[in-house]
C-alpha cells in the first residue's frame, strides 16, 4: 500500500506496482530533493510512498524516465533512496502533480487499457477539460491539493469518512498565471486573431444558424479545476463561440443600428483594461475624470452644442459618459423628478412626496425608443406619448397643447429639454459602451444622486475645481471610457469622422434610389441619415413573410419596425467596411426573395 502525505489516510486497495508510461517503464518514489539545473523541468512529489511522482504539464506528450538517483535523503518524508524524473525538452510551463494508483478509479477516470499515454490523455483532456494521464490500464490521478491526494474508490471512501486537515508543512502550489513575457506573446497572437477576424468577416455567415441552448452541451457544467491552455481557449472560440455570433461588423449586417468599431478604439480599450481604474471620483483617478470632462467638451463643440452644455473653465453645465442611452434617459428623468419634488415641497412644506408623484407627468414622442417608456415605469411617473406628424416628427404645437391641457387638469409637467444625449458608440467609431450626455446645470444631477459616505470623501471634493462623476450616474464604478474618445478623435480627426458619416448617408440614399426603381416596393419615411424604411406594397403579412425569408437565408440581416399600423423593413447602414457593392448585392438578394414570395402567392 502507499500512504498520502502526513495526516492523510492511506490507500488500502493494495500494493502499488510498476506502471507503464507510454512506451517507457519505471517505478519508484520521488522524494523532495532539490533538483539541480541539469534536471531541467523535473518536479518532486511531497508524497513519500511508491506510486507517486510529479510530471510536467503535457507530460504524456513526450517519454518520461524514472530512474534511481543516488544521494542522501533530504526531506522530512524521505524513507528510502530518492528517484529522479527526467523529461525531454518541451515548452516551459507549470508542473502538475499527479498520483499514480493502479486501482480502479471512479467512473470519471477509467483506465484506457494499454492505449498510448499521449492519445488517451488528449482524448480525456478534451472530455473533462483537465489533464488526466493514463498508462498501462491505470489512471494517474490529478493531485488537486494536499487534502485530496488520490482518487481510488477505497481511498476516497476512507478520506470522506475521516477527513484530514490540510497539512501546513506541505509545499503549496503557486497559482498558474500569465507573466509579462507570455502576455506579450499571447497579446500579439490575439491582435492577429482580431485583425484576421475583421478582415475575413465578410466571408462569415452574418446571422448564426443555431437553436436556443446550443452552447450549454458544448462546455462543461463546472469551471476546470486546473488551468486550460491558451491554445485550447482560442480553439474553443472558433468551435463554440463563433458559430453562435451575430456578426454586427459584417458588411452584410443591416439590422438595428450601427455599433461603432475601429482599431484605435480597440487599442484604447486595451489600455483602459490595463490601467484598470474605477473612476468614481477625481481622487480615485484624476486623469480618468479630467480627460472625460475635456473629451465631452471636445465632442460638444464638434456638434456645435450651445455653450451652456459645456463645462469649460467655469461653466455650470457639462458632459458625462453613460453606459447607454437608456441609462441617460433614466438619469435625466429621475433628476428632473427629484428637482421638481423638492421645489414643490419647499413652497408647500406639508406636501408629501406621494402627493407630488401622483401628479407628475412626462412627455415623449409616439416614435420614441422603448427605453423612454421603461424610464417612466422605473421612475413611477405618468408618461404621455405625443402624436407625431406625417413625417413622424414631434411638433412643438402638439406638445404645447398637451402641456396646457394637463396643467388645467391639475397635473405637473416636469420632464423638459435641459439635457441632450446621443451614442458615439453607434456612429463615431468609438466601441461600445460610450453614451454621451450633457446637462445645462450639473447641480440638477448631483443634487439628485449625491451621497458622501466617509470612505469616498477626499480633500478636493468641495473645492469647486473638480468633478466626481459618481454623482452623475446610477452605478458607483466607471471605466476609463474617455480614452476611446481621445484615441479616435486624434487618429481620425474631425474631418475623418465627417467623411465616415457622410459615406454612410450616401449609401443609405443609394439604397433608397434602388428601392424607388422597383414599383413593387415603397419607401415609408424620409431618408435623412443612415436608415431606410421600406416595404413590399401590400398587406403586413406579405412583409412579415419577406423578412422571414431574408433572415432565414442568412446572407444579410434585417429587423422590422411598425410605422403607425404598417409592418416595415429597416435597412440600416452599419458596418465600418460596408461599400456600395455590398448594398447592391443586398438589394438584389431582397428583390430575388420578393419575386419568389410573390410567385408563391400566385400559385
N, C-alpha and C positions, 0 to 999 in steps of 0.2 A: 504494500500500500504506500501511498505518498501522503504527506501532510501539507497543509497550507502553511501560510506564514504564521508567526506566533499569535496565539489567541484565537485561531480559526480551526474549525472542525476538519478532521481528516476525511479523505475519500475512502470508504470502506468497501468499495466494489471489488477490490482485488489488487494484486501487484501490477505495477506499471511495467511495460516491457518495451523493447526497442521498436520504433515505428519507422516506416518508410516515408521519407520526404521526397516526393517526386521520384527521381532515379538515384538519389543519394541516401545511404543508410547511416544511422548513427543513433546513439542513445547516451544518456548520462545527465548529470545535473550540472547546471551552470551556476556558479557562485558569484557573489558580488565583488569580484576582484576588479580593480580599476583597470579598464582597457588602455592599452598603450596606443600611440599614434599609428603604429603599424597595423593595428587591428581594424582600422577603418571604422565602419559603422556598426561594429559588434556591440551588442547590448547584453547586460547581465541581469538575470532574474533574481528577485529577492526571495523566491521560494527555495526551500532547501532540500527537497527530496527528488529522486528520479522522476522524470515525467514532466518537467517544466523547463522552459527556456524563453528567451526573447528573440524575436525576429524583426528585422526592419519592415516598415510598411512596404507592401509589394513583394515580400519575401518569396512567395511561391512563383514569382516571375523568373527567378534565377535559382540555380542549385545552391544548396546550403551544405556546409560541413560542420559536424560536431566532433571535435577531437579533444582527447585529454590534454590538459595544459599543466605541466609541472609547475610547482611553486608552493609557497606556504599558504595556509588558509588566512584570509584577510578580513573576513566579516563575521558578525555575530551569528550568522546562520550556517557557517561552514562546518560540515561534519565529514568531509572527505575531500579528495583531490578535486580542484576546480577544473571545469571544462571551458573551452573557448568556442564561440560560434563565429565563424568567418562567413562573410557574404561577398559575392562577386560585386564589382563596382556597378553602381546604378545611380540615377539622380538622387541627390541628397533629399532626405525627407525625414519626418519624425518617426520614431520607432513605436511599434505596437507591442505590448507584452501579450503573449499568448500562453495558454496552458495546454500541454499535451495530455490527453487522457484517452486510453484505449477502450473505455467503457461506453456503452450505447448512450448517446446524449438524448435530450428531449427532442420532440419531432422537428423543431426548428433546425436542428443540426445533425441529421442522419448522415452517416458516412457515405463516401462515394465508391467504396468497394474496389480500390485499386486504380481508380482513374488518375490521370496525371494531375498533380497538385495544382499547377497553374490553371488548367482548363476548369477544374472544379471550383477553384477559388473565384475565378472570374464569373462563372455562372451563378454561384450562390451569392456573390457580392452584388450582382445585379438584382437578384430577387429580394435580398434582405437589406440592401443599402448599407452593407457592412463588409468588412474584410475577413470572412471566415476562411480558415486554412484547412486543407484536407490532406490526408496521406494514409496509404495502406488500409483503407476502410475505416479510418478513425478520424474523429473531429478534433482539430486543435482549437479549443475554445478561446474566445477573447477573454482576457483577464481585464474586466471592466474597471475594477477598483479592488483595493485590498479587502473590502468587505464582501466581495463576490468573487472568490478566487477560482472557482471552477463550476462546471455545468453538468456534472454527472447526475444521473437520476437519484442515486442513493445519497451522494454528497449534497445535492441540492436539498433533498428532503431533510437531511440532518441539519443543514445550515438554517433552514426555516424553523426547525424545532428548537434550535439552540443558537440564536443569532449572536454574533460576536461583535464587539465594538471595533471601529477602525483602529488598527494598530498605529499609534502615533510615531513609532520608530521606523515604520516603513517609508521608503522614499516615495514622494508624491510625484505623479506625472504632471508635467507642465502642460497647460492648455496649448493646443495647436493654434498658431497664429500665422498671419501673413506678414512677413517682415518687409522692410522698405525695399530691399532688392527684388523680392518676389512681386511686390506691388508694382514696381516699375515694369517688370516683365509682363505681368498679367494686365496692367493698365494699357500697355501698348497693344496687347492682344485684343482687349476689349474695344479700344478705339478702332482697330482694324475691323472687328466684327461689326461695330455700329456703322462704320463707313461702308462696308460691304453690304450690310442690310439696306441702308438707304439708297445706295447706288443701284442695287438689284431689286428694289421694292416693286418696280413696275411689273416684274415677272411673277410676283406672288399673287395668289388669288386674293382679291381685295376683301372679300367677305367670307368668313370661315364656314366650313361645311361640317359642323359638329352639332351634337344634340346636348341639351341641358344635362349636366352631370358627367360629361365626357372625361373630365380631368381626374376626379377622385380615384377611379380604379388604376390610374397610371402612376400614382405616387403612394408611398407607404402611409399607413394610418397614423404613424408617430414619427417624430423627428429622429434622425440617426443618432445612436448613442456615441458613435465615433465619427470624426470628420470625414466627409466625402472629398474627393479631389476636385480641383477646379475644372479639369477636363470633363469629368462626369457631369458637372453642373451645366457647363456650356453645351454639352451634347444633349442634355435634357431640355435645355431651352428650345432647341430645334425640334426635338421629338415630342415634347409635351406642351410647351407654351405656344410656340409659333402656330401650330395647327388651329389654335383657338383664338388667334389675334385678328381683330378687325384692323386693317392697316390704314389708319387715319391719314398717313402721309403719302399714300399711293396717289399717283396722278389720275386714278380711276375712282377715287373716293369723292363723291359729290353730295354727301349726306350732312345733315345737321348744320355745321358751321366750320370755318377754318380753325384748326388748332395749330398755333404757330410752332415752327420748328426751324432752328438754324444752328449751325455749328458753333458760332460764338456763344449763343445762349447755353448750349450743352457744356461747353468748356467752363462757363461761369458757374453753372450748376455744380460741376465737379469741384470747383474751388469753394463754393458755398458749403458743400458737404464736408470738405476737408477742414475748413475753419470751424464749422460746427457750432457757432454761437447761437444762443437763444436770446434774440434781441428784444426782450420785452421792455427794457428801459435803456436810457442813454448810458447809464453806468454798466449795464450788462455787456455792452459793446458799442462804444461811441461811434466807430466807423459805420456800423450797421445802421444806426439811427440817422446819422447825419447824411450819409450817401442817399438814403431813401428820401429824405426831405429835399435834397438837391435834385435828384432824378425826377421827382414828381413836379418840381418847378420846371425842369427842362421839358418834360412832356406836356405840361400845361401850356407852355409858351409855343410848343410845336402846334398845338391845337388852337392857339390864339384864344385861350380862355380869358375871361375878364380878370383883371389884376386881383380882384377880391378873393379869388380862389387860390392864390399863390401864397406861399409862406414868406418868400423874400427875406429881407433883413429883419423886418419888424411887422409883417403882415398879421392880420387876425385869422386868416384862412390857412389853407394848406392841404396837402395831399397825403394819402396813406395807401399802401398796397394791401388789399384784402385778398382772401383766397379765391373768391369768385364773386360774380355779380349778385348771386343770391345772398351772400354774406353782407355785401354792401347795402343791398336793399333793406335787409332786416335791421342792420345797424342804424340806417337812416330813419326807419320807421320807429324804432324803439327810442332813439334820441329825441325825435320830434314828440312822441307821446309823453316822454318824461318832462320835456321843456314846457309843454302846454299844461300838463297836470300841475306842475309846481307853480306856474304863473297863476293859474286859477285858484289854487289853494292859498296863495299869498294874498290875493284880493278878497277871497272868501274863506277865512280860516276854518269855518265849520263844514266845508265841503269835503266829503270823503273821496278817496281815490276811486272807489267803486262807482260813486255817483258820476264822477268825471268820465270814467271808462265807458259807461253805457251810452254816453252821448257823443263820444269821439267818432269821427268818420273820415276815412281817407279815400282818395280817388285815383283811378288808373284808367288807361285806355282799354277798350274791349279787345284790342290786339296785343296787349301787354303779355310778357312771358309769365308762365305759371308761377315763377318764383315770387312775383309780386303778390299773387293771391296767397301763396304759402306764408309770406311775411305777415300778412293780415291775420291769418289763422294763428300763427305763433304769438303775434302781438296782442291778440284778443280784442281786435277793433273791427268795426264795420268797414268794409271795403266796397266801394261802388264803382262799377265799370261805366265809363263814359262812352257812348256810341261814337265810332269813328265815321269819317265822311266817305264819299265814294272812292277815294284813293287810299282808304284805310288809315287816314291820319286823324289825330285828335285835334279838334278845333277849339280855340280859346273861348269862343262864344258858347259852345256846349258845356264847357267846364264852368263858365260863369253862371249859366242858368242853374246848374246843379248846386253850386255854392249858395246862391240866393234862396233856392227852394229849401235846402236843408237848414239854413240859418233860421228861416221863418218857422221851421218845424221844431226849433229848439236844439238842433244838433250842433256839434262843434267841429268844423273842418280844421284839420291840423297838419296835413301832410303836404308840404309845398316844396318848390324847387330851390332850396338853399344848398343843394348838393348835386354833384354830377359824377357819373360812373361809366366806364367802358372797360373792355378787356384787351390789353396789349397781348395777352396770350392767345388771341384769335387772329389778329391781322398785323401785328407789329413784330413778328419773328422772335418773340420772347416766349420761351416754352412755359407751359402750364406749371405752377399757378402764379398768375400776376394780374389782378383786377385793380385798376386804378380808380380811386375815389377821392374827390375833392369836396371841401366844405368851405362856405364863406366865413363861418365863425367856428374855430376849433373848439371853443368852450361849449358849443352845443353837444359835441361828442364827449369831451372829457367830463362835462357836468353830469352826463347820464351814466357813465361807466366807471368813474374814478373811485377806486378803493386803494388805501395805502397801508397795508399791513407793515409792521416794523421791518420784516425781513426783506421787503422790496424797496424800502426807502434808501435814499442816498443824498449826499450833501449838496448836489446841484439841482435837485428837483424843484425847488421853489425860487430858483434864481431868475426865471423868465428867459433863460438863454438856451434851454434845451427842450426836447420833446421826449416824452415817454409814451411810446406807441401802444403800450398795453391798455391805455385809457381810450384808444381809438377803435377798439375791436372787441369781439367776443372772447376769443382764446386769450390765454396769457402769453404763451410762447409764440415765436415767429422766426422764420428763417431769414437769411441774408439775401432776400429776393432781389433787391435793387442791384446786385452785382450783374444779374442778367440784363437789366436795362442798360447799365453802364457799358457793358461789353458790346451789346447790339447797337446802341446809339452811336458809339465811337467807331465801330468797324463797318457799319453801313452808312452812317451819316444821314442827315435828313433827306438829302436827295435820293439816296439809295432806297430808303423806306417809301418815299413818294413813288418812285419808279415801280416798286414791287406792288403797291396797292393799285396804281393805275393800270398795270398789266392785268391784274385780276378783274378790274372793272371792264377793261376792254374785252376780255374773254367772255364775261357774262353777256355783254352786248352781242358778241359773235354768236353765242348760243341762242340768244333771243332772235337774232336775224334768221337763223336756220329754222327755228320753230315757226316763225311767221310765214316762211315759204311753203309750209305744208298745210293745206286747207283743212286737214283732219284735226289739227291742234289749235289751241288758243292760248294766248298769254293772259294771265289772270290779274296781274298787278304791275304797276310801273316798275321798270328795272332801273334802279338808281345806283346801287353799289355792286356787290358780287353775287346776288341771288336772283334766280329766275323762277317765278311761279308759273307753271303751265299745266295743261291737261288735254286729254283727248276730248273732243266735243262729244257730248252725250251724257248718260247717267253716271252717278258716282260709282256704281258697281263696275262699270267699264274701266274706270281709272284705278279702282282697287285691284282689279284683275291684272291690269297692265303693270302696276307696281309689284305685284306678286311675281309675275314673270321676270321682271327686271332683276329683282333681288334673288330669285331662285337660280337664275343663270350665273350669278356671282362674277360677272365681268365688270360691272360697275355697281355702285351702291348709292341708293337714293332713299329719302324718307319723305313722308307726306305732311300736309297740314290742312286745316279747314279755313277757308275764307268765306265767312257767312255760312251758307249751307252747302258750299261746294267742297268736294274732296279734290285736293290739288297736290300735284307733284312738285317738289322743291329741287332745283338744280343749283347747288352752291359751289362756287369755285373755291377750292380748299387748299390743295397741295402747293407747297412752295415750288415744286418741279413741274406743275401742270403746264402744258403748252396747247397751242391751237390744235395740233394733231390729236391730242387726247380728247378734246372737246368734240371734234368732228367724228372721231370713232365712237364716242359715247352716243352722239345723236344718231348715227347710222344704226347702232345697236338698238336704240329705243324705237326707231322707225320700223326696223325689221320685226321686232316683237309686237309692235302695234298692228302691223299688217297681218301677222299670224292670228292675233286676237280677233281682229275684225273679220278675217276669213272664217274663223271658227264660229263666230256669231251667225254668219250667213248660212253655214251648214246646219 
